[in-house]
Amino acid sequence: MADAEPTAPLLELLRRLEAVLGIATAPDFTDGHVRWDLYRAATRVEEALPILLRAVSQERDPSLASAVVVEVLERLDPQERAAWVQALDTSVRDFSARRVQELELLEAVDSGHFTTAEIRRTIDSWSNWLQLRIVAASDDREILQLFSELGRTKRIRNTALSSLK
């Protein structure tokens, strides 16, 4: 994580996050690790999210901002995710945009709106992360059987097999 002096607007947002989180320290916000710790804590507090979104858009370290967005995406309502991806510098948006698509697929599979035939047809294009998440979340025996045979890695296949037992 890059260390850099935060801009005045970002520093104000960091202080507001501290206030919402009840943190009474005065950390060195030039340290990217310190900002990461604050951002990560904020991802778990609903009332901190609007401030966090603004902070992400002001963050001078694009990699740090991207990590924050990936961390928070699962906690957001699906219709809010695009705004978080758009808050990122264009140089780092692709990974977060892909994660949004993967979360949509995960939710479609979890809700039964994605058939095993559709899974079979598209599974090769799915990331290991998505395949593992589906296997870990699913109790659908057909889906688990499919992943026990077609999962990309041994870990995915074995996790599916274990869930079938």
Secondary structure, DSSP 8 states (H G I E B T S, - for coil): -------HHHHHHHHHHHHHHT------TTSHHHHHHHHHHHTT-GGGHHHHHHHHHH-S-HHHHHHHHHHHHTTS-GGGHHHHHHTS-GGGHHHHHHHHHHHHHHHHHHTT-S-HHHHHHHGGGS-HHHHHHHHHH---HHHHHHHHHH-SSHHHHHHHHHHH-
